Amino acid sequence: MNYRTLGKTSFKISEISLGTWQLGGKWGTEFDHDLAQETLDKAISNGVNFIDTADVYKGTESEVAVGKALKKTDKRVYVATKCGRQINPHTNENYTADKLRGYVEDSLKRMDVETIDLIQLHCPPTDTYYRPEIFGEFEKLKEEGKILNLGVSVEKVEEGLKALEYDNVTSIQVIYNMFRQRPHELLFPKAKKNNVGIIVRVPLASGLLTGKFTKDATFAEGDHRNFNRDGDAFDVGETFSGIPFEAGVEAVKKLKDQLPENTDLVHLALRWILMRNEVSCVIPGASKVEHVKSNLQAAEKGEVSDDIMQAIDEVYESDIKQLVHQRW
């Protein structure tokens, strides 16, 4: 495993880490604590030392599982969680310092820790980024020893750029993959200049970039790839990176036709992201232990060749860019 510095935090974290949105079972399934522990244990024992969770994943069960895993290891494992998405309706007006403080304290209890390594605002409305008092509350929490660092999880590049104006923001979590390339144009260089870490989520575009789907693929009722294709529940960019499913499947097929035979698309997708030195880590999810093993194998791969990089860019320019580039 290779390790990179997470911006101002100075944490040395595994470049391939673990996201826990679908921990303990696939999206839309019941939470399996035994499976969650097996998955977390597999990751930690193989060098993963950064775990990303949130207080709304699996109805808070993800945080509970992460807390249990921490108790079982003597390794230093950094945990990032998120707060704010419990606010309902999820509007800027409903964001208050008191609510966010309460969410942080609840996460501390669920994970049974004294301090949270990194707390992230969880994709707040754009207007919230223009409220210094919200960001200032986390300075108070830091002084009280309840958190070590503040980060933001953003939907849009513009939100990340605004977050960079706050000195206490140490990391930005953003969707970035072969089919969502805009962040590296402006956000990444500015984040690096400000010594702010980049955490990449949705690296496989909700599984689209595994290359395993056909146009007639179906998903469970509770799976966001079923109910959020049009953004009915939350930002549509979180599902298949905002790409219409059928168009995405066709673009993946076109890309595979230009790649060397037997190319592992998952490994390529992760390595493509890690070609950017501004990226601190990528956090692919895992609904079973085998996914962890496959994801970690990407750390052993070499750099992506110029020919393959060009092929990826050509498919993006011809099939994907007009669908997503200016939206996020």
Residue, then its C-alpha position, 0 to 999 in steps of 0.5 A: m500500500n502507498y500512503r499520501t498526505l491528507g492536506k493540512t491534517s498531515f495524516k499519512i493515509s492509504e491511497i486506496s481507502l474505504g468508503t462505507w455507504q454500502l458497508g454490510g450489504k448492497w444498497g437497499t439491503e438489510f445491514d449485516h454487522d458480521l459482514a461489515q466487520e469482515t469487510l472492515d477487518k480485511a481492509i485494515s489488515n491489508g493496510v487501509n488506515f482511512i475509513d470514510t463513513a457518515d451519520v446517515y449511512k445505513g441509518t447510523e449502523s455504518e458508524v456503529a460498525v466502524g466504531k466496533a472495528l476500531k476497538k479490535t485493532d491496535k493500528r492507527v486508523y483515521v476515521a472521517t464521518k459526516c454531518g448535516r444530511q439528517i436535516n429535513p427538509h435539507t435546506n440552508e435555512n435549517y442548517t444551524a450551529d446547534k444542530l451540527r454540534g448535536y450531530v457531531e456529539d451523536s457520532l462520537k457516542r455511536m463510534d465510542v471515540e473521544t475525538i473524530d479525526l475528520i468531520q465533514l459537512h455532508c453536501p450542504p446546500t450551496d448557500t451554506y458555504y456562504r455562512p462563516e458562522i457554520f464553519g466557525e462552529f467547528e473551530k469551537l468543537k476543535e478547541e473542545g477536543k471533539i474533532l481534529n479537523l474539518g472537511v467538506s463533501v461537495e456536489k459541485v466544483e464551485e462549492g469546493l472552491k468556496a470552501l477553500e476560502y475557509d482556513n479551517v477546511t482541511s479536505i474536500q471530498v468530491i466525485y471524480n472518475m474517468f466519466r467526471q473529469r471537471p474537478h481536475e481543471l481548477l479545483f485540484p490545483k487550487a486545493k493543492k496550492n492551499n494544502v487542502g487534501i482531496i478525497v475522491r468518492v464514487p470512483l466507479a460511477s456507482g458500478l458503471l465503470t466496472g464494465k459489468f452492466t448491460k442496458d437491461a440491468t435492474f437494481a433492487e427497490g431500495d438501491h439508489r441506482n433504481f430510485n434516484r436515476d432522475g435525482d428524485a431523492f438527492d443530487v442525481g450526480e451521486t448516481f452513475s455520476g449523473i450520466p443517463f444509465e443507457a448512455g453510460v453503458e454504451a460509453v463503457k462498451k466503447l472504452k473497453d473496445q479501445l483497451p488491451e484485452n483482459t484489462d481490469l476496468v476497476h483497477l484502471a478506473l482507480r489507477w486513473i484517479l491516482m495518476r493525479n498527485e493532488v488526490s490524497c486518497v480514493i474511497p471505493g465502497a465494498s458490499k462484500v469482502e471480495h470487493v476490498k481485495s479487488n480494490l486493493q489490487a489496484a495499488e499494485k498496478g503501474e501508471v496508466s500509459d499515455d495511449i490508454m489515457q488518451a483513449i479515456d479522454e477521447v471517450y469522455e470528450s465524445d460521449i460523456k462531457q456534454l452530459v455532465h461537465q458543466r453541471w457539477 
